[in-house]
Amino acid sequence: MGAISEFLASVPRRADGKRNWPPELKAQIVAETLIEGETVKAVAKRYELIPSTVSDWRRLARQGKLVLPKLEGIDFVPVEIGAPAPVPEPLAVTSSSTIDVIKGDITVRLDAATPAPRVAEIARAMAT
């Protein structure tokens, strides 16, 4: 523990006295939690941190905001990225149904395939 204490003395401090952990050091600490047999609590204690701080840093790593170093004893699962699934083309409307735009005694009957902007344009014209 003596080596860690000496190491921690070299971590810069902010004006409020709290340690200012560089991202590389955060990543190192998070990586140590991934070594088989290690726990967040044990690693946090070793670095004189509270476990929730280390857990917050682990969340940052999961979000890709911390790049973890490769440490001996860490086994990452290989990831294979496949081609994106094709996006199906929208189907053409072949229905014979209609849309009725009604104002008072006036009815405008439109094909269901009429684009929405055109229907809105007609409805606005009927409102005036």
C-alpha positions, 0 to 999 in steps of 0.5 A, spaced: 500 500 500 506 504 500 507 505 493 500 506 492 500 512 497 506 515 494 503 515 487 497 518 490 501 524 493 503 525 486 496 526 483 494 534 482 489 537 487 484 542 485 483 549 489 478 545 493 483 540 495 480 534 491 484 530 487 484 532 479 484 525 476 487 525 469 482 521 464 488 516 463 488 515 470 481 514 471 481 509 465 487 505 468 483 504 475 477 502 471 481 497 467 483 494 474 476 493 476 475 488 470 481 484 472 478 477 474 477 476 481 478 484 482 472 488 485 470 495 484 470 496 492 477 493 493 480 497 487 477 504 490 480 502 497 486 501 494 486 508 490 483 511 496 476 513 493 469 511 494 466 505 490 461 510 487 466 514 484 469 508 480 462 506 478 461 512 475 468 512 471 466 505 469 459 508 466 463 513 462 467 507 459 461 504 457 459 510 454 466 510 450 468 517 454 474 513 457 479 509 453 481 503 457 488 500 457 489 493 456 492 490 462 494 483 464 488 479 466 483 482 462 479 478 457 475 482 453 470 479 448 471 480 441 466 484 437 464 483 430 460 489 426 456 486 421 453 490 415 447 494 417 441 491 415 437 494 409 432 499 410 426 496 406 423 501 401 416 504 402 411 501 399 406 505 394 399 506 396 395 502 392 389 502 396 382 505 392 380 508 399 379 516 399 380 522 404 374 526 405 376 534 407 369 537 409 367 544 411 360 546 411 357 543 405 363 542 401 366 536 401 373 535 397 374 527 396 382 526 395 385 519 393 389 516 399 395 516 396 395 524 396 401 527 399 400 530 406 403 536 405 398 537 399 392 535 403 394 540 408 394 545 403 387 544 401 385 544 408 388 551 409 385 553 403 378 551 405 379 554 412 379 561 408 
